[in-house]
Amino acid sequence: MELNFHDGTVRDLVFMQDTSNRSSLLISGGAGDCKIYVTDCETGTPVRIMAGHSGACNALSVRVRKGTRSQVDVI
């Protein structure tokens, strides 16, 4: 999969399972546009774009909490 929607270097990638519709998601953080993209792995299409970070997204992590939704942390 080519992540050509990022403007600049991709700093980190995280894969996670969307349990609501049983799809695989790729979460990627960039340095150029400082955006985080959530991409459907099957189609290669971004399903959500998170903007508003003032600096580069250097690292991503996923926290899974029992009984609640997963959370993505950005460093």
C-alpha positions as CSV (number, residue, x, y, z in Angstrom):
1,M,0.0,0.0,0.0
2,E,1.4,3.4,-0.9
3,L,0.6,6.3,1.4
4,N,0.7,9.0,-1.1
5,F,-1.7,11.3,0.7
6,H,0.9,12.3,3.3
7,D,2.8,15.5,2.6
8,G,6.2,14.6,3.9
9,T,7.8,11.7,5.8
10,V,5.6,9.1,7.5
11,R,7.1,8.7,11.0
12,D,5.1,5.8,12.4
13,L,2.5,3.2,11.5
14,V,0.1,1.2,13.7
15,F,-2.3,-1.5,12.6
16,M,-5.5,-2.2,14.5
17,Q,-8.7,-4.2,14.1
18,D,-12.0,-2.3,13.8
19,T,-14.2,-4.7,15.7
20,S,-17.4,-2.9,14.8
21,N,-17.2,-4.0,11.1
22,R,-14.3,-6.5,11.3
23,S,-11.9,-4.5,9.1
24,S,-8.2,-3.8,9.4
25,L,-7.1,-0.2,9.8
26,L,-3.7,1.4,9.3
27,I,-3.0,4.5,11.3
28,S,-0.1,6.6,10.0
29,G,1.4,9.8,11.4
30,G,3.4,12.2,9.3
31,A,5.9,15.0,9.7
32,G,5.2,17.2,6.8
33,D,1.5,17.9,7.1
34,C,1.4,16.9,10.9
35,K,-1.8,14.9,10.2
36,I,-2.8,11.4,11.2
37,Y,-4.6,9.2,8.7
38,V,-6.8,6.2,9.4
39,T,-6.8,4.1,6.3
40,D,-8.9,1.0,5.4
41,C,-6.4,-1.7,4.6
42,E,-8.7,-3.5,2.2
43,T,-9.4,-0.4,0.0
44,G,-6.4,1.7,0.7
45,T,-8.7,4.7,1.2
46,P,-8.4,7.1,4.2
47,V,-11.5,6.9,6.3
48,R,-10.5,9.6,8.7
49,I,-8.0,12.4,8.7
50,M,-7.0,14.1,12.0
51,A,-5.5,17.5,11.7
52,G,-4.6,20.1,14.2
53,H,-1.2,19.0,15.5
54,S,1.3,21.8,15.7
55,G,4.3,19.6,15.2
56,A,5.4,16.3,13.6
57,C,3.7,13.1,14.7
58,N,6.8,11.1,15.6
59,A,5.2,8.0,17.2
60,L,1.8,6.3,17.6
61,S,0.6,3.7,20.0
62,V,-2.7,1.9,20.5
63,R,-4.2,1.3,24.0
64,V,-6.9,-1.3,24.2
65,R,-9.1,-1.0,27.2
66,K,-11.3,-3.8,28.3
67,G,-14.9,-3.1,27.5
68,T,-14.3,0.3,25.8
69,R,-13.0,1.6,22.5
70,S,-9.3,1.6,21.6
71,Q,-7.4,4.8,21.9
72,V,-4.5,6.0,19.8
73,D,-1.8,8.1,21.5
74,V,0.4,10.5,19.5
75,I,3.9,11.6,20.6
